[in-house]
Amino acid sequence: MKKYSGNHSVNSKKKHGVIRHSGLVICSILFILCSCMYFGMFRVSAKEIDQQRTSDAIEICYTSRLIEPGDSLWSIAEETITDGYGSVSEYVEALKVMNHLDSDTIHAGQYLMIAYEKL
């Protein structure tokens, strides 16, 4: 009479477990590789954008302007506003800060500090 060995079913279960474990390892490695490639593309893209910004950098310069009779802070702001400001009122506020002004009132004969962009 042949004796039954239970090793066959145990070996089969071990082999199935090894195959399942190997599949999980391969899937994990593929996921990590895809993630690295995906985020690596963003890193390169961000680096290119930073380089472009640096090459397109705008230098802010300052000059003084003699206030003439009839000039107002608003008229000067409308003439000298740069693209960096969203509106004339925003630029008027910036001029007030630059020139330490408490109000919009300016007088002929005074000098006003003006910011301008230099490429």
MDAnalysis code that builds the backbone (N, CA, C; Angstrom):
import MDAnalysis as mda
import numpy as np

u = mda.Universe.empty(357, n_residues=119, atom_resindex=np.repeat(np.arange(119), 3), trajectory=True)
u.add_TopologyAttr("name", ["N", "CA", "C"] * 119)
u.add_TopologyAttr("resid", np.arange(1, 120))
u.add_TopologyAttr("resname", ["MET", "LYS", "LYS", "TYR", "SER", "GLY", "ASN", "HIS", "SER", "VAL", "ASN", "SER", "LYS", "LYS", "LYS", "HIS", "GLY", "VAL", "ILE", "ARG", "HIS", "SER", "GLY", "LEU", "VAL", "ILE", "CYS", "SER", "ILE", "LEU", "PHE", "ILE", "LEU", "CYS", "SER", "CYS", "MET", "TYR", "PHE", "GLY", "MET", "PHE", "ARG", "VAL", "SER", "ALA", "LYS", "GLU", "ILE", "ASP", "GLN", "GLN", "ARG", "THR", "SER", "ASP", "ALA", "ILE", "GLU", "ILE", "CYS", "TYR", "THR", "SER", "ARG", "LEU", "ILE", "GLU", "PRO", "GLY", "ASP", "SER", "LEU", "TRP", "SER", "ILE", "ALA", "GLU", "GLU", "THR", "ILE", "THR", "ASP", "GLY", "TYR", "GLY", "SER", "VAL", "SER", "GLU", "TYR", "VAL", "GLU", "ALA", "LEU", "LYS", "VAL", "MET", "ASN", "HIS", "LEU", "ASP", "SER", "ASP", "THR", "ILE", "HIS", "ALA", "GLY", "GLN", "TYR", "LEU", "MET", "ILE", "ALA", "TYR", "GLU", "LYS", "LEU"])
u.atoms.positions = np.array([
    [0.826, -1.162, 0.000],
    [0.000, 0.000, 0.000],
    [0.884, 1.245, 0.000],
    [0.475, 2.196, -0.813],
    [1.233, 3.421, -0.980],
    [0.872, 4.384, 0.133],
    [1.891, 4.956, 0.693],
    [1.668, 5.920, 1.757],
    [1.466, 7.302, 1.149],
    [0.476, 8.034, 1.616],
    [0.181, 9.375, 1.108],
    [1.078, 10.384, 1.794],
    [1.684, 11.180, 1.016],
    [2.536, 12.223, 1.570],
    [1.802, 13.553, 1.482],
    [1.703, 14.228, 2.577],
    [1.016, 15.518, 2.623],
    [1.883, 16.652, 2.125],
    [3.118, 16.380, 1.768],
    [4.037, 17.418, 1.302],
    [3.588, 18.052, -0.005],
    [2.875, 17.311, -0.834],
    [2.461, 17.836, -2.127],
    [1.561, 19.053, -1.957],
    [0.594, 18.967, -1.104],
    [-0.323, 20.097, -0.928],
    [0.371, 21.253, -0.219],
    [1.274, 20.958, 0.699],
    [2.008, 22.018, 1.389],
    [2.939, 22.711, 0.401],
    [3.642, 21.938, -0.421],
    [4.529, 22.521, -1.431],
    [3.750, 23.358, -2.426],
    [2.578, 22.889, -2.809],
    [1.743, 23.624, -3.748],
    [1.317, 24.961, -3.149],
    [0.958, 24.952, -1.874],
    [0.567, 26.196, -1.205],
    [1.757, 27.147, -1.100],
    [2.939, 26.603, -0.797],
    [4.139, 27.439, -0.711],
    [4.447, 28.059, -2.068],
    [4.360, 27.225, -3.111],
    [4.654, 27.705, -4.451],
    [3.662, 28.801, -4.847],
    [2.389, 28.612, -4.531],
    [1.359, 29.603, -4.848],
    [1.615, 30.897, -4.072],
    [2.040, 30.777, -2.822],
    [2.362, 31.950, -2.003],
    [3.557, 32.706, -2.553],
    [4.564, 31.971, -3.025],
    [5.757, 32.600, -3.603],
    [5.382, 33.341, -4.883],
    [4.546, 32.725, -5.700],
    [4.114, 33.366, -6.948],
    [3.321, 34.636, -6.637],
    [2.419, 34.554, -5.666],
    [1.621, 35.719, -5.285],
    [2.536, 36.812, -4.734],
    [3.498, 36.432, -3.897],
    [4.443, 37.398, -3.318],
    [5.286, 38.036, -4.425],
    [5.745, 37.248, -5.380],
    [6.541, 37.772, -6.494],
    [5.731, 38.765, -7.319],
    [4.475, 38.452, -7.555],
    [3.599, 39.359, -8.304],
    [3.424, 40.682, -7.589],
    [3.277, 40.623, -6.271],
    [3.139, 41.845, -5.474],
    [4.410, 42.681, -5.538],
    [5.551, 42.035, -5.454],
    [6.834, 42.740, -5.516],
    [6.993, 43.413, -6.878],
    [6.676, 42.713, -7.942],
    [6.794, 43.275, -9.292],
    [5.854, 44.463, -9.460],
    [4.613, 44.331, -8.997],
    [3.653, 45.443, -9.082],
    [4.138, 46.645, -8.282],
    [4.692, 46.402, -7.111],
    [5.208, 47.499, -6.280],
    [6.360, 48.214, -6.969],
    [7.261, 47.449, -7.548],
    [8.404, 48.041, -8.250],
    [7.930, 48.870, -9.441],
    [6.975, 48.336, -10.202],
    [6.437, 49.081, -11.342],
    [5.767, 50.374, -10.890],
    [5.027, 50.309, -9.802],
    [4.361, 51.506, -9.272],
    [5.387, 52.562, -8.870],
    [6.432, 52.140, -8.191],
    [7.478, 53.081, -7.756],
    [8.178, 53.696, -8.966],
    [8.498, 52.892, -9.965],
    [9.150, 53.414, -11.171],
    [8.263, 54.419, -11.896],
    [6.980, 54.080, -12.040],
    [6.052, 55.004, -12.710],
    [5.917, 56.301, -11.924],
    [5.852, 56.203, -10.601],
    [5.748, 57.401, -9.764],
    [6.976, 58.282, -9.912],
    [8.150, 57.666, -9.905],
    [9.392, 58.438, -10.057],
    [9.433, 59.148, -11.402],
    [9.038, 58.450, -12.452],
    [9.035, 59.069, -13.778],
    [8.028, 60.211, -13.837],
    [6.848, 60.005, -13.270],
    [5.788, 61.018, -13.291],
    [6.227, 62.271, -12.549],
    [6.716, 62.130, -11.333],
    [7.135, 63.292, -10.549],
    [8.434, 63.883, -11.080],
    [9.256, 63.085, -11.710],
    [10.474, 63.596, -12.330],
    [10.172, 64.546, -13.473],
    [9.096, 64.264, -14.217],
    [8.705, 65.162, -15.307],
    [8.298, 66.518, -14.753],
    [7.561, 66.532, -13.632],
    [7.154, 67.795, -13.025],
    [8.368, 68.570, -12.537],
    [9.330, 67.871, -12.003],
    [10.531, 68.533, -11.493],
    [11.288, 69.211, -12.628],
    [11.426, 68.541, -13.742],
    [12.100, 69.115, -14.906],
    [11.308, 70.302, -15.424],
    [9.988, 70.161, -15.492],
    [9.139, 71.237, -15.986],
    [9.251, 72.468, -15.097],
    [9.241, 72.285, -13.786],
    [9.358, 73.407, -12.858],
    [10.725, 74.070, -12.999],
    [11.754, 73.272, -13.215],
    [13.104, 73.823, -13.382],
    [13.175, 74.679, -14.644],
    [12.551, 74.224, -15.724],
    [12.535, 74.996, -16.967],
    [11.796, 76.314, -16.776],
    [10.691, 76.286, -16.035],
    [9.921, 77.505, -15.780],
    [10.753, 78.484, -14.974],
    [11.460, 77.997, -13.947],
    [12.319, 78.872, -13.145],
    [13.416, 79.501, -14.002],
    [14.008, 78.720, -14.899],
    [15.050, 79.257, -15.771],
    [14.482, 80.321, -16.698],
    [13.266, 80.095, -17.190],
    [12.634, 81.075, -18.066],
    [12.339, 82.358, -17.299],
    [11.832, 82.231, -16.074],
    [11.552, 83.412, -15.262],
    [12.828, 84.204, -14.994],
    [13.913, 83.501, -14.722],
    [15.179, 84.169, -14.452],
    [15.656, 84.923, -15.687],
    [15.514, 84.316, -16.856],
    [15.970, 84.977, -18.077],
    [15.062, 86.139, -18.455],
    [13.790, 86.076, -18.060],
    [12.846, 87.151, -18.348],
    [12.716, 88.115, -17.177],
    [13.657, 88.086, -16.257],
    [13.565, 88.895, -15.046],
    [13.497, 90.378, -15.387],
    [12.633, 91.056, -14.654],
    [12.450, 92.489, -14.828],
    [13.079, 93.176, -13.635],
    [13.884, 94.149, -13.917],
    [14.546, 94.900, -12.861],
    [13.700, 96.129, -12.541],
    [13.426, 96.342, -11.263],
    [12.683, 97.521, -10.828],
    [13.689, 98.625, -10.534],
    [13.503, 99.763, -11.186],
    [14.377, 100.921, -10.992],
    [13.544, 102.079, -10.454],
    [14.219, 103.062, -9.921],
    [13.536, 104.223, -9.351],
    [14.114, 105.501, -9.935],
    [13.248, 106.478, -10.084],
    [13.663, 107.800, -10.526],
    [12.823, 108.824, -9.770],
    [13.273, 110.048, -9.758],
    [12.466, 111.090, -9.113],
    [11.873, 111.986, -10.190],
    [10.716, 112.500, -9.899],
    [10.010, 113.355, -10.851],
    [9.600, 114.635, -10.142],
    [9.866, 115.761, -10.776],
    [9.460, 117.058, -10.242],
    [7.967, 117.227, -10.485],
    [7.246, 117.536, -9.434],
    [5.807, 117.734, -9.550],
    [5.551, 119.134, -10.107],
    [4.834, 119.181, -11.218],
    [4.497, 120.433, -11.898],
    [3.122, 120.914, -11.439],
    [2.825, 122.207, -11.610],
    [1.480, 122.700, -11.298],
    [0.442, 121.927, -12.118],
    [-0.625, 121.506, -11.468],
    [-1.686, 120.747, -12.132],
    [-1.509, 119.238, -12.043],
    [-0.332, 118.776, -11.633],
    [-0.118, 117.333, -11.463],
    [-0.870, 116.841, -10.236],
    [-1.364, 115.640, -10.329],
    [-1.938, 114.974, -9.154],
    [-1.292, 113.597, -9.048],
    [-1.406, 113.014, -7.887],
    [-0.836, 111.680, -7.694],
    [-1.470, 110.693, -8.674],
    [-2.774, 110.857, -8.904],
    [-3.493, 109.965, -9.802],
    [-3.060, 110.157, -11.253],
    [-2.853, 111.401, -11.687],
    [-2.437, 111.622, -13.083],
    [-1.025, 111.082, -13.316],
    [-0.159, 111.270, -12.339],
    [1.206, 110.731, -12.456],
    [1.166, 109.203, -12.460],
    [0.317, 108.628, -11.614],
    [0.187, 107.166, -11.560],
    [-0.316, 106.619, -12.892],
    [-1.297, 107.292, -13.496],
    [-1.820, 106.838, -14.790],
    [-0.746, 106.883, -15.876],
    [0.137, 107.871, -15.816],
    [1.208, 108.010, -16.813],
    [2.325, 106.985, -16.617],
    [2.601, 106.638, -15.381],
    [3.808, 105.851, -15.089],
    [3.542, 104.432, -14.608],
    [2.292, 104.003, -14.569],
    [1.976, 102.655, -14.064],
    [2.665, 101.594, -14.928],
    [3.111, 100.538, -14.293],
    [3.764, 99.422, -14.989],
    [2.870, 98.192, -14.924],
    [3.228, 97.172, -15.681],
    [2.418, 95.952, -15.748],
    [2.348, 95.200, -14.428],
    [3.243, 95.486, -13.520],
    [3.281, 94.760, -12.254],
    [2.145, 95.112, -11.310],
    [1.371, 96.128, -11.636],
    [0.278, 96.558, -10.763],
    [-1.052, 96.237, -11.426],
    [-2.008, 95.809, -10.605],
    [-3.309, 95.407, -11.123],
    [-4.197, 96.572, -11.517],
    [-4.023, 97.714, -10.876],
    [-4.879, 98.866, -11.157],
    [-4.143, 100.149, -10.797],
    [-4.703, 101.272, -11.250],
    [-4.109, 102.569, -10.942],
    [-4.196, 102.833, -9.445],
    [-5.319, 102.455, -8.833],
    [-5.461, 102.692, -7.387],
    [-4.413, 101.913, -6.594],
    [-4.099, 100.711, -7.035],
    [-3.052, 99.917, -6.373],
    [-1.697, 100.614, -6.520],
    [-1.445, 101.175, -7.698],
    [-0.180, 101.868, -7.939],
    [-0.110, 103.170, -7.142],
    [-1.239, 103.870, -7.017],
    [-1.274, 105.092, -6.194],
    [-0.881, 104.748, -4.764],
    [-1.422, 103.657, -4.240],
    [-1.076, 103.237, -2.873],
    [0.415, 102.913, -2.771],
    [0.964, 102.277, -3.800],
    [2.400, 101.962, -3.804],
    [3.230, 103.244, -3.837],
    [2.807, 104.227, -4.629],
    [3.513, 105.513, -4.675],
    [3.471, 106.206, -3.319],
    [2.327, 106.121, -2.651],
    [2.202, 106.733, -1.322],
    [3.164, 106.075, -0.337],
    [3.287, 104.775, -0.398],
    [4.205, 104.063, 0.499],
    [5.651, 104.426, 0.155],
    [5.997, 104.411, -1.141],
    [7.364, 104.736, -1.575],
    [7.786, 106.131, -1.133],
    [6.827, 107.057, -1.135],
    [7.135, 108.464, -0.868],
    [6.715, 108.919, 0.525],
    [6.315, 107.976, 1.367],
    [5.921, 108.265, 2.751],
    [4.822, 109.325, 2.812],
    [3.808, 109.157, 1.960],
    [2.688, 110.100, 1.921],
    [1.520, 109.538, 2.712],
    [0.858, 110.403, 3.479],
    [-0.321, 109.989, 4.246],
    [-1.604, 110.161, 3.442],
    [-1.557, 111.015, 2.403],
    [-2.752, 111.266, 1.592],
    [-2.343, 111.377, 0.126],
    [-3.341, 111.625, -0.731],
    [-3.085, 111.772, -2.164],
    [-2.585, 113.171, -2.523],
    [-2.495, 114.052, -1.555],
    [-2.137, 115.447, -1.809],
    [-0.644, 115.595, -2.075],
    [-0.333, 116.205, -3.218],
    [1.054, 116.535, -3.551],
    [1.090, 117.996, -3.988],
    [2.263, 118.615, -3.952],
    [2.387, 120.039, -4.264],
    [3.459, 120.262, -5.316],
    [3.206, 121.247, -6.179],
    [4.180, 121.613, -7.213],
    [5.498, 121.986, -6.545],
    [6.590, 121.565, -7.173],
    [7.917, 121.849, -6.637],
    [8.493, 120.693, -5.826],
    [7.633, 119.785, -5.375],
    [8.116, 118.607, -4.654],
    [8.620, 117.573, -5.666],
    [9.376, 116.623, -5.167],
    [9.820, 115.506, -6.001],
    [9.105, 114.242, -5.543],
    [8.749, 113.440, -6.524],
    [8.054, 112.189, -6.253],
    [8.923, 111.039, -6.763],
    [9.132, 110.039, -5.925],
    [9.887, 108.844, -6.317],
    [8.944, 107.954, -7.139],
    [9.401, 107.539, -8.317],
    [8.606, 106.720, -9.232],
    [9.371, 105.429, -9.508],
    [8.662, 104.302, -9.471],
    [9.262, 103.010, -9.825],
    [8.954, 102.716, -11.287],
    [9.920, 102.136, -11.982],
    [9.682, 101.712, -13.364],
    [10.434, 100.412, -13.609],
    [9.988, 99.697, -14.634],
    [10.571, 98.391, -14.940],
    [11.614, 98.527, -16.038],
    [12.725, 97.842, -15.846],
    [13.787, 97.822, -16.851],
    [14.022, 96.368, -17.235],
    [13.912, 96.069, -18.507],
    [14.098, 94.690, -18.971],
    [15.546, 94.321, -19.067],
])
